[in-house]
Amino acid sequence: MKALKAVTKLALLPDNDHQDEAEFWMEDEGDCDISVEQPSFEIGRRKSDINAIVNHSYLNDEPCAGRFQNPLAILSIKRAYISEQLRKRKKLFASYKPITVFCGTFNVNGRKEPGADISSWLYCKESPDIYAIGLQEIVDLNAVNVAVSSGKSQQRTAMWEESIQQFLSDNYNKSYMLIGRENLVGVLLFVFVKAKHSLNTSRVKTETARTGFRGTLGNKGGVTVRMQFYDSTICFVCSHLAAQRDNVHGRNFDYHSILGKTAFSGEYETEWEFRGLSQQKYFNESFNNQSTPTYGILDHDIVFWMGDLNYRIAVFVPTEEVFKKLGTKQGLEYLRECDQLTIERKKTYDGAFYEFKEGITDFYPTYKYEINRDE
């Protein structure tokens, strides 16, 4: 299986007024998927709902001039008004700086030969500001590695980290710093930033979410690294979703499960108020009894989601017809429309990844390759 890499140019502090400032393109090196979200103050599961606060009856309502007033509702309305006025005037005090982000994902099928050349996958003529590198199946997904805590995953993590660090050192003169890493059995994610940005990179947090066998095993799932980069919040997700061509529901379920299980806790951030977001507890059993506010994947300004998402050509297209369609431009466009991920992204509620945008897949459909061969 080949790897996928994508390079993205974007503007910091993007919003609805500046969505056209971002560019996104892919280079033909794989069959995995990567998506980009441009933020919206209206779409998202965990954005503040003032109406719900105002309409709710609280026990601590205070009487004033013969009427009951809800302090929490009043405070929320004030904050919403201030945030809206700040957004209208942000050009007076906010500036935009373009950066480049490299995202690469590779299902390595449990293999990595020491000293193997990865430069053809990772090299860029112009060094990006951020490298986000995701891997799947860094170890064989057998019962021992999945069900029992094994040191092999840590060993492979260290091996891949050393290999990537060596690549960055050889090609970019040690100009990158590893600011976040996370792994879950076979899923692994590294995030590197240029050293010159290190002082402006903060609040780095990582999380894992298991989705294998009723959400208990790590043979499938996702890992996440989030950070504040200057005044923008960025979240990177690497996942390995459910397999089998006809198991679209399983992949969709894994996607929503990762969203639901991934919750970052921490101190209140003043910029949340400016962006119109709220730190509210996500409905999740593992966080349900915690009083600490949490925020999730979709609460960030920009989200990059990569990995072996396992979406295939829709089952209503026979394999023989897929090969026939590959010969023409019109046939390739037809296959794009029959891509399961494309279909699911068009569904508003019962699909998946509808909050995201995906680059055009201009390479042929791929599935399994012979080891050490491109066919």
Salt bridges, closest charged atoms under 4 A:
ASP15 OD1 - HIS18 ND1 2.94
ASP15 OD2 - LYS90 NZ 3.05
ASP17 OD2 - LYS90 NZ 3.44
GLU21 OE2 - HIS18 NE2 3.60
GLU27 OE1 - LYS5 NZ 3.36
GLU29 OE2 - LYS5 NZ 3.86
GLU84 OE1 - ARG87 NH2 2.98
ASP129 OD1 - HIS197 NE2 2.72
GLU137 OE2 - HIS240 NE2 3.93
GLU161 OE1 - ARG181 NE 2.82
GLU267 OE2 - ARG203 NE 3.47
GLU269 OE1 - ARG203 NH1 3.88
GLU269 OE2 - ARG226 NH1 3.82
GLU271 OE2 - ARG203 NH1 3.04
GLU273 OE1 - ARG79 NE 3.60
ASP299 OD2 - ARG46 NH1 1.84
ASP301 OD1 - ARG275 NE 2.62
ASP308 OD2 - HIS240 NE2 3.46
GLU333 OE1 - ARG336 NH1 2.55
GLU337 OE1 - LYS346 NZ 2.97
GLU344 OE2 - LYS347 NZ 3.18
GLU370 OE1 - ARG373 NH1 3.12
GLU375 OE2 - ARG373 NH2 2.37
